[in-house]
């Protein structure tokens, strides 16, 4: 009997994720694939080809640290809300709150240090970038446009990468940033339909609560059409080359798939489409840029 219990205990330990795995789940690290390719794409365009290895590594480090800090801040701000939300009620058990505060401080400082190592402009702008990406987490308390603030937080990535390479902000990254805002706001509207009842009950603000689910899904379609147009304008303004546009039909198909899945209002379908479609869109964008610039 003792041997059976010992074996059962060992099996449970094997199945239980370690601290690092819990941390990655806590910050949804897999979703880094959404924002990072747009930053890298902007970096490749700004460099007119392959950027210096040092700049590339530092930009990736900045993106990871900034997103980690943003997610940790979001978890802390929404700690009690997540405990009451059926969709997220077990999230707070992954990492203790005190550890979350420590990790937030570490990732924020690491971001500023990495930005300082790039150039003076990125260092001076790094506190502003943190303020922008932290702002999203509190917007649902006072504005229905919270989805657009999330888009703005992710749009910081392409702008920052461009500045990292050139030391200035030009028209192409602004156009791309507008596209990212529309893209993120569009898919966040879809994702927010899952929390419609909870947000309404808790008095939280969102366009889904304000205009309802059907109208929100239509708005999401309009925003993704705008995002697609922005990607085309980005290619023109940055003079990327014709090869870049070969990937745009694939982007359109992925966005269509996402909205087709969203119409079903099925939790599993929405989550699957949310990750697959958006990861595909960002990956195709980066591959299109790299193919146009390096081939």
Secondary structure as GFF3:
##gff-version 3
##sequence-region A 1 295
A	DSSP	alpha_helix	2	15	.	.	.	ID=ss1
A	DSSP	alpha_helix	19	26	.	.	.	ID=ss2
A	DSSP	three_ten_helix	29	31	.	.	.	ID=ss3
A	DSSP	alpha_helix	32	47	.	.	.	ID=ss4
A	DSSP	alpha_helix	53	77	.	.	.	ID=ss5
A	DSSP	alpha_helix	79	84	.	.	.	ID=ss6
A	DSSP	three_ten_helix	91	93	.	.	.	ID=ss7
A	DSSP	alpha_helix	97	118	.	.	.	ID=ss8
A	DSSP	alpha_helix	120	139	.	.	.	ID=ss9
A	DSSP	alpha_helix	146	166	.	.	.	ID=ss10
A	DSSP	alpha_helix	171	192	.	.	.	ID=ss11
A	DSSP	three_ten_helix	193	195	.	.	.	ID=ss12
A	DSSP	alpha_helix	196	202	.	.	.	ID=ss13
A	DSSP	alpha_helix	207	211	.	.	.	ID=ss14
A	DSSP	alpha_helix	213	238	.	.	.	ID=ss15
A	DSSP	alpha_helix	242	245	.	.	.	ID=ss16
A	DSSP	alpha_helix	248	262	.	.	.	ID=ss17
A	DSSP	alpha_helix	267	294	.	.	.	ID=ss18
###
